[in-house]
Amino acid sequence: MSMVTSASRRKFLLSALVGLPALGIAVHTLSAPEAAEMAAPDLARYTPEFFSANEWSFILAACDRLIPADGRGPGALETNVPVFLDQQLRGELGHDVYLQGPFDVHAPATLGYQLPYTPQQIFQRGIKATDAWCMRQHGKRFSDLDTAGKDAALGSLQSNEVNFANLGEDALKASQFFAELLSDTKNGYLSDPIYGGNKGMKAWIAIGFPGARASYLEWVTQHNVKYPLGPVSLTGMRA
């Protein structure tokens, strides 16, 4: 998925930083990671700009199972991955995809992208079809299933056991929706915080990724030596 424009992404993160003094918070007394953590939106209070209420419930539930908090690192909800998805899809690049046919949805993968849908439509149609399938199978939307039910439903999407065509969706396959959802969830988890996800650079800290440092030449030949410096974001924030 493409990133939003540099102007809008900077406005999204930096406007929150500018607003901290108005709340009586002395920014100069905070470390950069502390300021970034406070500036990042609270997921529980975040109001999505692209997703509807039902779609947002799905995204929260799906992200939580794709990268759960009980893993080796922070979870998708802890790192604001749903915010990343919403910010990407609400921007102009959420629908800025080459969509001039003809399309052949049955063409081999070697012929490239063949869906007549934008990223926005993939999410909207995929969520709608998945919830419809869950209602048929369990009498509940995806977000209302228990943990085991959610995991099973995601596995059924991945393996194409969910037949979207039987649910009125003829072009998009379940596995294609799952692949888009998983890929963009990973992107949000590992992206620079300026895009809305990876809150506090927690994912980078967990995997030891140094971020946007300008040079690593002094470390190239130091094999089996742990890199001692924390990550740096595109805006210069350090963790």
Residue pairs with C-beta under 8 A, 6 or more apart in sequence:
1 88
1 89
1 93
1 94
1 119
1 180
1 183
1 184
1 187
2 88
2 93
2 96
3 9
3 88
3 93
3 191
3 195
4 12
4 87
4 88
4 91
4 92
4 93
4 195
5 91
5 92
5 93
8 91
9 87
9 194
9 195
9 196
10 194
10 235
12 87
12 194
12 196
13 36
13 39
13 40
13 193
13 194
13 196
13 235
14 235
16 39
16 40
16 41
17 27
17 35
17 36
17 39
19 39
20 27
20 35
20 38
20 39
21 27
25 38
27 35
30 38
31 238
32 236
32 237
32 238
32 239
33 200
33 201
33 237
33 238
33 239
35 237
36 193
36 199
36 200
36 201
36 233
36 237
37 199
37 200
40 80
40 83
40 193
40 199
40 200
41 80
41 83
43 60
43 77
43 80
43 82
43 83
46 80
46 82
46 83
46 86
48 55
48 56
48 82
48 86
48 90
49 86
49 87
49 90
50 86
50 89
50 90
50 94
50 120
51 59
51 85
51 86
51 89
51 123
54 127
54 131
54 141
54 143
55 123
55 124
55 127
56 82
56 86
57 141
57 143
58 127
58 130
58 131
58 141
58 142
58 143
59 82
59 85
59 86
59 127
60 77
60 82
60 143
61 142
61 143
61 145
61 150
62 142
62 150
62 154
62 181
62 185
63 76
63 77
63 81
63 82
63 85
63 185
63 188
64 75
64 76
64 77
65 147
65 150
65 151
65 154
66 76
66 154
66 181
66 182
66 185
67 75
67 76
67 81
67 185
67 186
67 189
68 75
68 76
69 75
69 77
69 78
72 206
73 202
73 203
73 206
73 207
74 202
74 203
74 206
76 82
76 185
76 188
76 189
78 199
78 202
79 188
79 189
79 197
79 198
79 199
79 200
79 202
79 203
80 188
80 196
80 197
80 198
80 199
81 185
81 188
81 189
81 197
82 188
83 188
83 196
83 197
83 199
84 184
84 187
84 188
84 191
84 195
84 196
84 197
84 198
85 123
85 184
85 185
85 188
85 197
86 196
87 195
87 196
88 94
88 119
88 184
88 188
88 195
88 196
89 119
89 120
89 123
94 118
94 119
94 120
95 118
95 119
95 120
95 121
96 118
97 113
97 118
97 119
98 113
99 116
99 117
99 118
101 116
103 114
103 115
103 116
103 171
104 111
104 114
105 114
105 115
105 116
105 170
105 171
107 114
115 122
115 171
115 172
115 176
116 171
117 125
117 171
117 172
119 180
119 184
122 172
122 176
122 177
122 180
123 177
123 180
123 181
125 169
125 172
125 177
126 164
126 172
126 174
126 176
126 177
126 178
126 180
126 181
127 142
128 169
129 162
129 164
129 167
129 168
129 169
129 172
129 174
129 177
130 142
130 153
130 157
130 162
130 174
130 177
131 141
131 142
132 167
132 168
133 153
133 156
133 162
133 167
134 140
134 141
134 142
134 145
134 153
135 141
137 153
138 145
138 149
140 149
142 150
142 153
145 153
153 162
154 178
155 161
156 162
156 174
157 174
157 175
157 177
157 178
158 174
158 175
158 178
158 179
158 182
159 175
160 173
160 174
160 175
161 174
162 174
163 174
164 170
164 172
164 173
164 174
164 177
187 197
188 195
188 196
188 197
188 198
189 197
189 198
189 203
190 198
190 203
190 204
190 209
191 197
191 198
192 198
192 211
192 212
192 233
192 234
193 199
193 200
193 201
193 233
193 235
193 237
194 233
194 234
194 235
198 204
200 239
201 211
201 230
201 231
201 233
201 237
201 239
203 209
204 210
204 211
204 231
204 239
205 230
205 231
205 239
208 226
208 227
209 231
210 216
210 227
210 229
210 230
210 231
210 232
211 231
211 232
211 233
211 239
212 232
212 233
212 234
213 229
213 232
219 225
219 227
230 238
230 239
231 238
231 239
232 238
232 239
